[in-house]
Amino acid sequence: VSRMLEFLRSLDPPGVGARDLKDCLLIQLENMGLGEGLSAKIIAKHLDKLEKRRYDLIAKAEGVEVEAVYQAVSTIRALEPRPGRPF
């Protein structure tokens, strides 16, 4: 089953077969080569703060400037939370 899930997650568009929103967005970032960046860290660890737009708390927790969080959020906003929507 895990091999089939891995295969399903590799299909196009990126994010298909994800278990939840977090997984979907992380798959898309990984596909873009940003799987280790600040955007991925925000999704993995601070999705609740992101939803509440608590960028100051995210910046403090990650030890970065708030401007870096704004840039990472801009990347996150460009992702598709429902990758099958266009079809």
N, C-alpha and C positions, 0 to 999 in steps of 0.2 A: 504494500500500500504506500509506503514512504517513497519508493522509487517512482510510482505512478504520480504521486503528488509532486515530486521534484520535476518530472517530465511536464506535467500540466503547468507548473509555475514557469517553465522555460518557454512556453508558447507566447505568441504575439497576440495582442498587445501586452507589454510588460505590466504585471500586476494581476493577470488572470490566474485564478487558482489560489489566490491569497486567502489566508484564514480569516483575516480581519483587516480593518483600515490600516493599522500600523504596518502589518506585513505587506500590504499592497503598496504603500508608499515607499517602504524600504526596498522592495524589489525594484521599483522604478528608479530609485536613486542608485542602486547597485548597477543597474543596466546603463545608467548614465556615467558610471565611473566615480560616483560620489558616495559610495557606500561607507566610507570611513570619515566623511567630512562632518562639519557642524550640523548641517541639515539632518543627517542620519542620526546624530546624537540627540538632537532635539526630538525627533520622532520617537526614537527608542526610549528615551528617559523622561521627556517633558511634554508629552502630548496633552496632558491635562492642563498644564500651564499655557501651552500654545493656544488651546481652545479658549482660555480666559484672557489671552493677550497679555500675559504677565512676562513680557520680554525682559524686564529688569531682573526678575527672579531667575530666569533662564541664564542670562548673562552672568549673574553672580555664581550660580551653580557650576557653570562651565568655565568660569575664569576668563571670560572674553568681554569685549566692549559691547554695549547695546547695539551699536551700529552693525557689528558682525552678525548679531542675532537678526536684525532687520534684513540683511542681505540673505541669510539662510532661509528666513521665512518667505522671502520673495521666490526663492527656488522651490520651496515646498508648495507655494500657491500655484505654481505652474504644473504641478503633478495632477494626474487624473484619479480622483478617489473611486471612480467607477469605470474601470478601463474598458468594459464592454458597451458603454453607453452609446458610442457612435454607431454601433451595429444594431 
